[in-house]
Amino acid sequence: MLIVVAFSLAASPTPVAAPAGDEEVCLSGSADRCLAFGKALLAGDGVAVDYPLAARALERACELGASEGCRELGWMYQKGIGVPHDLVQADRFYRRGCQGGSYTACNDVGVLLHTGVGGAGNSAAAALWYERACVGGDGHGCVNLGELYRSGDGVPQGDADANVWYTKACALDNGLACRQLGWSLQQGLGTPVNDVGAVALYQKACDLGHLDGCNDLGAMMTMNRGVAPDPALSFSLYRRACDGDIAAACRNVGTAYQSGRGVALDMVAAAAAYARGCDLGHHQSCNDIGVFALNGWGIAADPYAAATWFEAACNGSEALGCANLAMLYRDGRGVKKSRRTARRLEITACELGYQESCR
């Protein structure tokens, strides 16, 4: 929590060149001063940003025993900021940071192992580093370990085990973990279904800034599960999540505008929300905006654009997108008429679960 001890707002200070004195004190043997100096240079906090100098200061801090300095330098190597992009070096400094007591660095080692340092990933090894991070109080390590157990990646699959680690991470105010634990309670994954508990966890995730949790909380209200329906509040939650690029939330915004639930009916706004959801990769939204384009709802009627959106939906395994695109090929609307292509798309839609295409 940021505590402001001031009676009026002041402009941010103009960055100035790093004072030579700080560098001299750093090089003379002050780990804390080196760490503070390096982080200031990295962030431009009161001084001009200087990545190469920041790297030197952080390396000195690391040498002097500041584990956070090792971790920050590892991050610079991982991103190639101020130093060459070098995952081997990043791994080396993360390990030094972890050994020195930076549990965030332990998680970073796990992430590199999971994703692969110059080769194939090693999820089993990553799990050990995630657990070490979690036991030390790093929430990211806990939730990452939970994700491995949920998927059975490098560890035996077990939703109950995943929930143990999500619970630890959520207690450490990790928003993703609260959301994942809420999903477990909603779906009955490794635990009995508990809608009220899921709602509380989604609320906490949302309060922590995890926007998927905001969308899920809105959906629970809409479905009247674990909390009383509140269309206006649901819409505000969807809107907040969509503004943060949560694709599914944009579809929910579109549905609210289209139905007039919790907000005034507005087909133009609905079309815009569906288009945004599609742009963000939500394939049901691609089908929705395709339907709007085909019918001229909220946007000009355009069968060619509709075909493009239906194709995007179908390519994303959205059965209705395939069925609608089949209809266009069968009728020759927005595409060249082709019964063969229409039939192929109907078969795909059927395989994806749309029974009307199975006839």
Secondary structure, DSSP 8 states (H G I E B T S, - for coil): ------SS-------B---HHHHHHHHHH-HHHHHHHHHHHHHTSSB---HHHHHHHHHHHHHTT-HHHHHHHHHHHHHTSSS---HHHHHHHHHHHHHTT-HHHHHHHHHHHHH-SSS---HHHHHHHHHHHHHTT-HHHHHHHHHHHHHTSSS---HHHHHHHHHHHHHTT-HHHHHHHHHHHHHTSSS---HHHHHHHHHHHHHTT-HHHHHHHHHHHHHTSSS---HHHHHHHHHHHHHTT-HHHHHHHHHHHHHTSSS---HHHHHHHHHHHHHTT-HHHHHHHHHHHHHTSSS---HHHHHHHHHHHHHTT-HHHHHHHHHHHHHTSSS---HHHHHHHHHHHHHTT-GGGG-
